[in-house]
Amino acid sequence: GMSFGEMAFIDGAARSAAVIAMEPVQLRVLGRDDYSRLEEQHPVLKIRLLEAIARQISGNLRRINAEVLAFRG
């Protein structure tokens, strides 16, 4: 249920982190071509994907803001 690489996926910049699995995992990769086809073939799925990415980025930003505030004390 986790995802990674969402910022680089959205803005096209280099990834800002690496991921190491501590145990066997199954993963799916959504490439740019697949993502582009979603608009034509499954537009609702594309919207849900973008909403999920936005929620994840928002949650990360809120967590980081809280950490910065706690650090400032």
C-alpha positions as a printed NumPy array, in Angstrom:
array([[  0.   ,   0.   ,   0.   ],
       [  2.964,   2.363,  -0.115],
       [  4.271,   4.4  ,  -2.99 ],
       [  7.457,   6.275,  -3.72 ],
       [  8.862,   8.481,  -6.437],
       [  5.707,  10.593,  -6.556],
       [  7.495,  13.955,  -6.556],
       [  9.805,  12.999,  -9.417],
       [  6.831,  11.522, -11.255],
       [  4.914,  14.798, -10.985],
       [  7.66 ,  17.344, -11.639],
       [ 10.087,  15.297, -13.753],
       [ 13.063,  16.184, -11.541],
       [ 15.545,  13.67 , -10.216],
       [ 14.359,  11.464,  -7.375],
       [ 15.182,  12.857,  -3.95 ],
       [ 15.424,   9.513,  -2.12 ],
       [ 16.107,   5.825,  -2.567],
       [ 14.083,   2.86 ,  -1.322],
       [ 15.436,  -0.39 ,   0.077],
       [ 13.077,  -3.27 ,   0.809],
       [ 13.802,  -5.031,   4.083],
       [ 11.79 ,  -8.097,   3.021],
       [ 10.395,  -9.467,  -0.247],
       [  7.848,  -7.129,  -1.845],
       [  5.635,  -6.948,  -4.88 ],
       [  5.613,  -3.683,  -6.763],
       [  4.156,  -2.081,  -9.82 ],
       [  5.801,   0.578, -11.906],
       [  3.692,   3.18 , -13.645],
       [  5.702,   4.605, -16.508],
       [  5.037,   7.892, -18.254],
       [  3.56 ,   6.163, -21.321],
       [  1.147,   4.145, -19.173],
       [  0.188,   7.274, -17.268],
       [ -0.493,   9.185, -20.478],
       [ -2.766,   6.411, -21.768],
       [ -4.871,   6.565, -18.587],
       [ -6.415,   9.85 , -19.697],
       [ -7.907,   8.211, -22.774],
       [ -8.617,   4.727, -21.456],
       [ -9.421,   5.256, -17.741],
       [ -9.841,   8.968, -16.93 ],
       [-11.477,   8.319, -13.524],
       [ -8.537,   6.12 , -12.52 ],
       [ -6.128,   8.891, -13.502],
       [ -8.035,  11.374, -11.333],
       [ -7.989,   8.964,  -8.37 ],
       [ -4.271,   8.395,  -8.841],
       [ -3.588,  12.133,  -8.86 ],
       [ -5.74 ,  12.566,  -5.735],
       [ -3.792,   9.827,  -3.966],
       [ -0.473,  11.42 ,  -4.947],
       [ -1.708,  14.82 ,  -3.746],
       [ -2.784,  13.319,  -0.399],
       [  0.593,  11.647,   0.034],
       [  2.538,  14.817,  -0.77 ],
       [  0.248,  16.856,   1.494],
       [  0.717,  14.372,   4.345],
       [  4.485,  14.462,   3.898],
       [  4.498,  18.252,   3.94 ],
       [  2.354,  18.411,   7.081],
       [  4.619,  15.895,   8.829],
       [  7.745,  17.828,   7.866],
       [  6.179,  21.113,   9.006],
       [  5.374,  19.534,  12.388],
       [  8.946,  18.236,  12.672],
       [ 10.366,  21.675,  11.902],
       [  8.103,  23.305,  14.491],
       [  9.116,  20.697,  17.093],
       [ 12.792,  21.217,  16.264],
       [ 12.455,  24.985,  16.758],
       [ 10.899,  24.191,  20.119]])
